[in-house]
């Protein structure tokens, strides 16, 4: 499995769209891993997403990500785990154990609501729009 972690120093970057580096981790059947860094500085957010597809990334771990990029990646069978935070080594280990929803990895101020966005613009099956006026028709 190939995992891409959007990096900022030795931690997960807070926003995929503006990230400068990512770490690619290939986890082998034997439990070993191969890591490499790639610079994303000169790339637009759309180019970063296309690059993830080119590299055959299976799982992207990031802080926030724009909804259009998240949908683009998911439509290409890349699993996106967003609104996470923490150290890169800890997140790689959590990836092995599939424990992303644990409190230490949830982005501060986000809780679980941010990660459970749905395509229709509502949260957690809620019937309210996320933002005032979002999804409502304008009056003439």
C-alpha positions in Angstrom: 0.0 0.0 0.0 1.3 3.5 -0.9 0.5 6.2 1.6 1.1 9.9 0.9 1.4 12.2 4.0 1.4 15.9 3.3 4.4 17.2 5.3 5.3 20.3 7.2 8.5 19.9 9.1 8.0 16.5 10.9 4.3 16.9 11.2 1.3 16.6 8.9 0.7 19.9 7.0 -2.5 21.7 7.9 -3.7 22.2 4.3 -3.2 19.9 1.3 -3.9 22.7 -1.3 -0.9 24.8 -0.2 1.5 22.0 0.9 5.1 22.1 -0.2 6.3 18.5 0.5 4.8 15.1 0.9 6.2 11.9 2.1 5.4 8.7 0.2 5.5 5.5 2.3 5.3 2.1 0.7 4.3 -0.5 3.3 5.5 -3.9 2.4 3.9 -7.2 3.3 6.8 -8.0 5.6 6.0 -4.9 7.6 8.9 -2.8 6.3 8.5 0.5 4.7 10.2 2.5 2.0 10.0 6.3 2.4 10.7 9.1 0.0 10.0 12.8 -0.1 8.8 14.8 -3.1 8.6 18.6 -3.5 5.3 20.0 -4.4 6.3 23.7 -4.3 5.8 24.5 -8.0 2.5 22.6 -8.4 -1.0 23.9 -8.3 -3.5 22.1 -6.0 -5.0 20.3 -9.1 -1.5 19.2 -10.2 -0.8 17.8 -6.8 -4.0 15.7 -7.0 -3.1 14.5 -10.5 0.4 13.7 -9.2 -1.1 11.5 -6.5 -3.0 9.6 -9.2 0.2 9.2 -11.3 2.1 7.8 -8.3 -0.7 5.3 -7.6 -1.3 6.6 -4.1 -3.8 4.4 -2.2 -4.3 6.6 0.8 -3.7 10.3 1.3 -3.4 11.6 4.9 -3.7 15.4 5.3 -5.1 18.3 7.3 -7.8 20.2 5.5 -8.4 19.7 1.8 -10.7 21.5 -0.6 -13.8 19.6 -1.4 -13.3 19.5 -5.1 -9.8 18.0 -4.7 -11.1 15.4 -2.2 -13.8 14.4 -4.6 -11.3 14.2 -7.5 -9.1 11.9 -5.6 -11.9 9.7 -4.3 -13.3 9.3 -7.8 -9.9 7.9 -8.8 -10.0 5.4 -5.9 -7.6 7.2 -3.6 -8.9 7.1 0.0 -8.6 10.5 1.6 -8.3 10.8 5.4 -8.5 14.5 6.1 -8.7 16.8 9.1 -5.9 14.9 10.8 -2.9 16.3 12.6 0.1 14.9 14.3 3.7 13.7 13.8 4.5 11.8 10.6 5.9 8.8 12.3 2.9 8.5 14.6 0.5 8.7 11.7 2.4 6.0 9.7 2.1 3.8 12.7 -1.6 4.7 13.1 -2.0 3.8 9.4 -0.8 0.3 10.1 -3.3 0.0 12.9 -6.1 1.9 11.2 -6.6 4.1 14.2 -7.0 7.6 12.6 -10.2 8.4 14.5 -8.3 8.4 17.8 -8.3 11.8 19.6 -4.5 12.5 19.1 -4.9 12.6 15.3 -8.1 14.8 15.0 -7.3 18.3 13.8 -7.7 20.7 16.7 -11.1 22.5 16.7 -12.5 19.9 14.2 -13.8 16.9 16.2 -15.4 14.3 14.0 -17.7 16.7 12.1 -15.1 17.9 9.6 -14.2 14.4 8.5 -17.8 13.3 7.9 -18.7 15.8 5.2 -21.1 14.6 2.6 -21.3 15.6 -1.1 -24.7 17.3 -0.6 -23.2 20.0 1.7 -24.7 18.7 4.9 -22.9 17.2 7.9 -23.5 13.8 9.5 -26.9 13.4 7.8 -28.0 16.8 9.4 -30.7 18.6 7.4 -29.2 22.1 8.0 -26.8 23.6 5.5 -23.2 23.9 6.7 -23.1 27.7 6.3 -25.9 30.2 6.4 -27.4 30.6 3.0 -25.5 27.6 1.6 -27.7 25.5 -0.7 -30.6 27.9 -0.5 -32.1 29.7 -3.5 -31.7 33.4 -3.7 -34.7 35.6 -3.5 -35.5 37.7 -6.5 
